[in-house]
Amino acid sequence: MNRTERLYALVEELRAVSPRPRSARWLAERFGVSTRTIERDLSALQQSGVPLYAEPGRSGGYVVDKDHTLPPLTVTPAEAVALAVALHGLSGTPFAADARAAVHKVFAVMPQRDRQATRELAARIRVAAQPAAPSPLPHAVREALASRRLLHLSHADAQGEVTEGEVEPLGLVGGDPWYLVGRCRRRSAVRCFRLDRVRQARVGEETVEPRPLDLAELDLQARDFVPLDSLYDFA
């Protein structure tokens, strides 16, 4: 078993017995390697984003959180490549890094034979490069949107003048460029903030009232945008 196969097998072993722990010594005997090798493998998995944690004590060990990992998937190589091609279209958007992470997670839980077939198929696919610099989504903006909390925002206008204020985040509007839509408390009005002009963002403690994202009150062509949940079945 090579290291890639062992990393995959480690996750599946820990998933199968979760929430019970497995010690590094037990895993080393199971996979026929040294305890130090297992500890290096587990550290690599943690750094790659696997929700893995250690439980202390004599009966402790390593545990993977089932609620935050994908079960084995029946994704074909063609489906995996199609997913990668589709998510490549997010290059230059605030979700480019998340798209790459999603592809890697799906790829990681595919059987070794299918992963190899996916590599071979992907090598025969060519996609257009995206020279435009991405508009990153600041972590604070992402957190404020998800938790409905007040956002302390420092934002530059077209002339480069920076203003600071408190914003109640309402949502994101995609295009070129991307905007954060929020109610500016200083102006008592709903405004658009270009993500590429955000200088600083900090999440506050205050929870804000939920408000609908209504593009009709903004200087945007609302007909050019559709809600994401109208395109996918998130049920």
Buried (B, 14 or more C-beta within 10 A) or exposed (E): EEEEEBBBBBBBBBBEEBEEBBBBEBBBEEBEBEBEBBBEBBEEBBEEEBEBEBEEEEEEBBBBBBEEBBEEBEBBBEBBBBBBEEBBEBBBBBBBEBBBBBBEBBBBBBBEEBBEBBEEBBEEEEEEEBEEEBBBBBEBBBBBBEEBBBBBBBBBEEEEEEEEBBBBBBBBBBEEBBBBBBBBEEEEEBBBBBBBBBEEBEBBEEEBEEBEBEBEEBEBEEEEEEEEEEEEEEE
